[in-house]
Amino acid sequence: MDPENLSPELQAHVDRTLESLVFVEGGTFMMGDVGFERTLSDGTVINRRWTGDRDTHPAHEVTLDSYSIQRYEVVHEEYDLFTRSTGRELVRANRLHMPTRGPDLPAWGMDWYDARAYCHWLGELTGLPFDLPTEAQWEYAARSRGKNVPYATDDGTIDRGRNYRGPDTPSGATPPRTFPPNPLGLYGMIGNQPEWVLDWYGPYTEEPKHNPTGPEAGDRKVQRGSGWIGSPEMKMVFRRSPTPPDNTGGGGGIRCVVNQASPVSRD
């Protein structure tokens, strides 16, 4: 596909996608559940983990090069354009007239292969190195360049009805701008739609890593971000959801990255 000769519809899609990219300056952070300090009644300071999940620790040093990531999850309208343009089957076609299949809602129901194919398609349209984010890239961005916060909200906490779902929030995923972004400017990275990442699932190790991409092989990929069902405690930014790559029923949303160490030009 020639990025210089796109149809008006595809060019508009490219323009919107590039406009949505947030540049993430690389750096070093402690990936995984680093815990928090708690002072006991006798004055002793101990470290407590945010989660009880075994696969979120040990926390380990990760260094990432700079990259860009989409501000929002890919919505159905965008993914439907991909399926039409590439001759693929329309995802969840039997639910086209249901509220959960709205064009402005996060797309879901794609397996890992189709999710990655969407990002690669963006690469074909733009000539840029689009891909799914690695686990490390996703967590670094969700934590606003590695801050020690448990939630990917505007202040790292849960405030129901303001920066997270409340009693009046309709059932199901919500449009991208429903709640405030995290400090990096990213929307919907908590409790909306689980998002596929690049890595195969595997245990963490303590060794420092540079641009890690996970195990070389496996039987499950990873989803991050959790869905809208469940308590806030299930949405902590460290949590990992191992999922078979051909699974289409576990959420499977998309948020692509551009693996380029400089900001993407909008020209």
RADAPE-V635121 format. One line per field, one symbol per residue. ss: DSSP state (H for helix, E for strand, C for the rest). burial: # if it has 9 or more other ideal C-beta (glycine too) atoms within 8 Angstrom, else .. A space follows every 50 residues. Layout:
ss = ???
burial = ???
This chain:
ss = CCCCCCCHHHHHHHHHHHHCEEEECCEEEEECCCCEEEECCCCCEEEECC CCCHHHCCCEEEEECCEEEECCCCEHHHHHHHHHHHCCCCCCHHHCCCHH HCCCCECCCCCHHHHHHHHHHHHHHHCCCEEECCHHHHHHHHCCCCCCCC CCCCCCCCCECCCECCCCCCCCCCCCCCCCCCCCCCCCCCCECCEEEEEE CCCCCCCCEECCCCECCCCCEEEECCECCCCHHHHCCCCCEEECCCCCCC CCECCEEECCCCCCCCC
burial = ..#..#...##.######.#####.##.#####.#.............## #.#..##.######.###########.######......###........ #...####.###.#############.#.#################..#. ###...#.###.##....#...##.#..#.##.#.############### #..#....#.##.#...#.#########...#..#######.#.#.##.# ########.#...#...
